[in-house]
């Protein structure tokens, strides 16, 4: 079987690629391909840096596991005087207290949303009516899939009209 040789593109005096190449008649000189190969490592470096910076822009899945928070501000509901909301996250579960009963259930906190499965289990303490109503409000709020955002030691749930801001317990 005869050996076939492929022609190598060459540049003519006008800068066109010689006949026999895939780009015959192209105005680009052969040196153009060399320059592309020289830039490839730089292009790869820029692409990798871009992907890494996207990951650092904001983790939509904060690590709440093992964290406990106490309310510092509640919007859309007036807390009973002297009460606070406490939330604790552990192994895909949430524990919540608004002054009387402790509620708990499964929860996820992916993609900037807190998703708590209904119904929450609850202790059955005899509470004053206003604290019992507050427990009901908290259960309804948590199971409404509020927006979730963590910045440092601050956890924000909900929005500007209905939600709460909590600080990590030390």
C-alpha positions in Angstrom: 0.0 0.0 0.0 1.6 3.3 -1.0 2.3 5.9 1.6 0.3 9.1 1.1 1.6 12.4 2.2 -0.7 15.2 3.3 0.3 18.6 2.2 1.2 21.2 4.8 -0.4 24.6 4.4 2.1 27.3 3.3 1.7 31.0 3.1 1.9 32.7 -0.3 3.2 36.2 -0.8 -0.4 37.5 -0.6 -1.0 35.8 2.8 -3.4 33.2 1.4 -3.1 29.6 2.4 -1.7 27.5 -0.5 -3.9 25.0 -2.4 -4.3 21.6 -0.8 -5.1 22.8 2.7 -8.5 22.8 4.3 -8.6 26.6 4.2 -7.5 27.2 0.7 -8.1 30.8 -0.3 -8.3 31.9 3.3 -6.7 35.3 4.0 -5.3 34.0 7.3 -1.6 33.1 7.4 -0.3 29.8 8.9 1.2 31.8 11.8 -2.4 32.4 13.0 -2.7 28.8 14.2 0.6 29.0 16.1 -0.7 32.1 17.9 -3.9 30.2 18.9 -1.8 27.4 20.4 0.2 29.9 22.4 -3.0 31.4 23.9 -4.7 28.1 24.8 -3.1 27.9 28.3 -4.2 31.4 29.0 -7.8 30.7 27.8 -7.9 27.6 30.0 -6.6 29.5 33.0 -9.3 32.2 32.5 -12.0 29.6 32.2 -11.0 27.8 35.3 -10.7 31.0 37.3 -14.2 32.0 36.1 -15.7 28.7 37.3 -14.0 28.9 40.7 -15.1 32.5 41.2 -18.7 31.5 40.5 -18.5 28.9 43.3 -17.2 31.6 45.7 -19.9 34.1 44.8 -22.4 32.8 47.3 -23.1 29.4 48.4 -26.8 28.8 48.0 -26.6 25.9 50.5 -25.3 27.2 53.8 -24.1 24.7 56.3 -26.7 25.1 59.1 -26.0 21.6 60.5 -25.2 21.9 64.2 -26.2 25.6 64.4 -28.7 27.2 66.8 -30.1 30.7 66.4 -32.2 33.2 68.5 -34.4 35.8 67.0 -33.3 39.5 67.1 -36.1 40.8 64.9 -39.5 39.5 63.7 -41.5 41.0 60.8 -45.2 40.5 60.2 -45.9 39.1 63.7 -45.6 40.7 67.2 -43.9 38.3 69.6 -45.4 37.8 73.0 -43.6 40.1 75.5 -40.5 38.4 76.9 -40.5 35.6 74.3 -38.0 34.8 71.5 -37.9 32.3 68.7 -35.1 29.8 68.8 -34.2 27.5 65.9 -31.7 24.6 65.9 -30.6 22.6 62.8 -29.2 19.0 63.1 -28.9 16.2 60.6 -31.6 17.3 58.2 -34.0 18.3 61.0 -35.2 21.6 62.6 -36.2 22.2 66.2 -38.1 25.4 66.9 -39.4 27.1 70.0 -41.4 30.3 70.3 -41.9 30.5 74.1 -43.9 27.4 75.0 -43.8 24.1 73.0 -40.8 22.7 71.1 -41.6 21.7 67.6 -39.4 19.6 65.3 -39.4 17.9 61.9 -37.4 17.2 58.8 -36.0 20.1 56.9 -33.8 21.0 54.0 -32.1 24.3 53.3 -31.0 24.1 49.7 -31.0 26.8 47.1 -31.9 29.7 49.4 -35.1 28.3 50.7 -35.9 26.6 54.0 -38.3 23.6 53.4 -39.8 22.2 56.5 -42.1 19.1 56.2 -45.6 19.3 57.6 -46.8 18.6 60.2 -44.2 19.5 62.7 -44.2 17.3 65.8 -44.7 19.2 69.0 -44.6 18.9 72.7 -48.0 19.4 74.4 -47.3 21.9 77.2 -50.2 23.8 78.6 -49.5 27.3 77.4 -51.2 30.6 77.7 -53.4 31.3 74.7 -51.1 34.0 73.3 -48.1 31.6 73.4 -50.1 28.8 71.9 -51.1 31.1 69.0 -47.5 32.1 68.6 -46.5 28.4 68.3 -49.1 28.1 65.6 -47.8 31.2 63.8 -44.2 29.8 63.9 -45.3 26.4 62.6 -47.2 28.0 59.7 -44.2 30.3 58.9 -41.6 27.6 58.9 -43.7 25.3 56.7 -44.3 28.1 54.2 -40.9 27.6 52.6 -39.4 31.0 53.5 -36.4 32.4 51.8 -33.2 31.7 53.7 -30.0 33.7 53.7 -26.9 33.3 56.0 -24.3 36.1 56.4 -21.7 35.4 59.0 -23.6 34.7 62.3 -26.9 36.1 61.0 -29.7 33.9 59.6 -32.5 35.7 57.8 -35.8 33.9 56.9 -38.6 35.3 54.9 -38.8 38.7 53.4 -39.1 42.4 54.5 -42.8 42.1 55.3 -42.9 38.6 56.8 -39.9 37.0 58.4 -37.3 37.1 61.0 -33.6 37.8 61.6 -31.8 35.5 64.0 -28.3 35.4 65.4 -26.2 32.3 66.1 -26.0 31.2 69.7 -22.5 31.3 71.1 
